[in-house]
Amino acid sequence: MNSAFFNGQIISLLHLPREDYQRVYEASLKDDIACAVCKQPIKMYLGINKSPHFYHSNMDLNKKCQEQLIEKPSKAKEMTETEISNDYYNENGFRIPKARSIGTVEKTKEPTWQKPVMIKGRAPVSLKIKTPSQLLGIPLDHEQKEAVTTIDGPLLVLAGAGSGKTRVLTTRALYMMQEKEIDPKSIMLVTFTAKAAREMKDRLTQNSKNSNTELNQLVIGTFHSIFYKMLIHHNSDKWNGKNLLKWDWQKENYLKQACRELSIDEKDFPFDQAIQQIGYWKNTMKTPDEIKPADDWEETALTLFKEYEEQKRKHRQFDFDDMLVQCYDMLKENNTLLEAYQKRFHYFLIDEFQDINPVQYNLMKLLSRHTNNLCGVGDDDQTIYSFRGSEPSFILNFKEEFPDAKIISLSSNYRSDHHIVSTANEVISKNKKRLSKKMIAQYQSDTSPICFFPYDEEEEATLIINDMKEKIELGANPDEFAVLYRTHTGGRAVFERIVTSSLPFTIEKGQNSFYERKMVRGVLAYLRLSVNPDDTDAITEFIRALFLKQSTLNDVKALSILHDCSLLDALLHVNGIPAFQISKIKKIIPRMSSLKTEKPAIAIAIIEKELGFNDYLKKQGNEGNSMDKGSDDLNDLKVVAKKFLSVEEFLQHIDHMISTQRALKGGSYETGVQLMTVHRAKGLEYKYVYIVGAVDGSLPHDFSLESARKGNYEFLEEERRLLYVAMTRAKEHLYISCPLNRRGRKATASRFLRPLL
């Protein structure tokens, strides 16, 4: 059924503006939508596989009403051109939409619904199925076996997505010990995560004929765990674990102290970005004296870097990055010590070689230079951690670094369906800085990757959650699903929708709510004060947005008692504020109370334009961070605001989301649908994968597009690798969302996907 009753009017999906679909859908969940025939409550279907429609849960009743509608089609009211022009009003030069009934409709050239599109790569469907052979009782294809049995000399194993790299690494270690009788004490197997190290140990235990004593002599661990042991062995006092700065908040304390000395407002400073930048410099082996800042932000970060290092030295503390940097310095400066370790270790196996950064690479090169028995297993197409210092050049230049190196490509993908593999190949093949290769799937199904086209982020989340519900009702397990997004803010709508569903889910631990971001807090402060002018947290944010000193807060609290007025009104009595700011405050405060009577979207527009929040946004909006801009956060907030009819309802929703996410900081359900960034999903696999926001500006990110416009295509290629990694997490079903609008503006499907569409 395409027609239904809402608020006493007939609405038709054939004429209803697409932007209203989400609101009508949510109204149907509250039984506010009625059948145009029998007047009983009906639901609206909003999913990926079928076009939107109304329906009765009772199939017999649904069929009966549908038949009557076909006999007597309803006529939805269409707005005239005059009605359309009257649907807006002008304020301060801005064209603002009036509140209008959900039933009113307008003519539009855009289709009300765009069908999903199946995408396929150009590789033929015929598969090159490989018959594995047994080695040590473990099945290996020809390429895997060659990688396992090539022991001496430098070796690079190009292990594409789903090609069995863990199997190759563990079987190689077993082969060296059991067939070649190499002393396990002379083998070092390095991973990037503790989880990967545990998995390696478990597989070795399950398949080994060696005793546990022998297996325990094999050194398996992360870079940090292995090299920290070296440091503590030679200087246990200096490297005592009690002196480790384990958490970011500990590092922040030193940076905040430096900010106070530099008169930088610590509440407006992106410490997470500064910590990441300092880590990048250290991992790329740059000392403070060697760094040449590229801009004012890096100039400030460099000053904090120097102060941070000085505070650590003074307190005899260290962080995780120091473990690698100082271990390298220790080995390089003490040749006797280096020779002792080289005498012990002869063979080096490195997992996820594409993620290696300069300090890690130089450490391994230093330790292995006496034998050159260095085996790196990785995939340059999955290098996605440039912010940590990793780069594909270590793989791309491996043959130049080690001229006698052997390179073996594992070209069989045992994880994903042929259509997923072929499509992912098509995407990544456009990168110029990569080793030429193509993965070949080992099975195929009748399904193909699907691109779907929601109206915006809100509808995108609804389509995904409803599609998962449909599949789970048919027997799928919630653990088989993953929703992947480019940045944490990209997952905001999906998180909010899944919270209100009955689906179990997990999110990344420690992730803050979108509504706790700086610019979002600033706008919400105006709304909160309009409802409660004595909100202490909101007045704090409000004072900051007015560029007043934070000491003003104490004056406001005292004056509110003295004059028996609200905290907001007390601002009018504060002395010592410059005349131009007083004038601004006198204009803003009388207008504040009226915000709560406006619709949230209109209230935000007033805060921006009329109440001067844009001035604060322009000065503080980028938060020193090229990846996350305050203006983007504000546009995201506007998208949410459109869903609500009152400020109080909007704030209640926000408070609920903040409290929910805070409660989940320690982890949510142990199992369920996985919500995570693409970076966090690397190395994982799921039967069903949904990629959200596959549009220009999101994936690829605006930052990479801006760099490309300036002639630097390095970041754009990494964004393409990110999409490749996201696509190859899927085993059987891949859904890619290309919303028609993002952050309130028209969006274009990702340039990485357009050739496939």
Buried (B, 14 or more C-beta within 10 A) or exposed (E): BBBBBBEEBBBBBEBBBBBBBBBBBBBBEEEBBBBBBEEEBBBBBBBBEEEBBBBBEEEEBBEBBBEBBEEEEBEBBEBEEEBEEEBEEEEEEEEBEEEBEBBBBBEEEEEBBBEBBEBBBEBEEEBEEBEBEEBBEBBBBEBBBBBBBBBEBBBBBBBBBBBBBBBBBBBBBBBBBBEEEBBBBBBBBBBBBEEBBEBBBEBBEEBBEBEEEBBEBBBBBBBBBBBBBBBBEEEEEEBEEEBBBEEBEEBBBBBBBBBEEEEBEBEBBBBBBBBBBBBBBBBBBBEBEEBEEEEEBBEBBBBBBBBBBEBBEEEEBBBBBBBBBBBBEBBEEEEEBBEEBBEEBBBBBBBBBBBBBBBBBBBBBBBBEBBBBBBBBBBBBBBBBBBBBBBBBBBBEBBEBBEEBBBBBBBBBBBBBBBBBBBBBBBBBEBEBBBEBBBBBBBBEEEBBBBBBBBBBBBBBBBBBBBBBBBBEEEBEBBBBBBBBBBBBBBBBBBBBBBBEEBBBBBBEEBEBBBBBBBBBBBBBBBBBBBBBBBEEBBBBBBBBBBBEEEBBEBBBEBBEEEEBBBBBBBBBBEEBEEEBBEBBEEBBEBBBEBBEBBBBBBBBBBBBBBBBBBBBEEBBBBBBBBBBBBBBBBBBBBBBBBBEBBBEBBEBBEEBBEBBEEBBEEBBEEBBBBBBBBBBBBEBBBBBBBBBBBBBBBBBBBBBEBBEEEEBEBBBBBBBBBBBBBBBBBBBBBBBBBBBBBBEEBEBBBBBEEBE
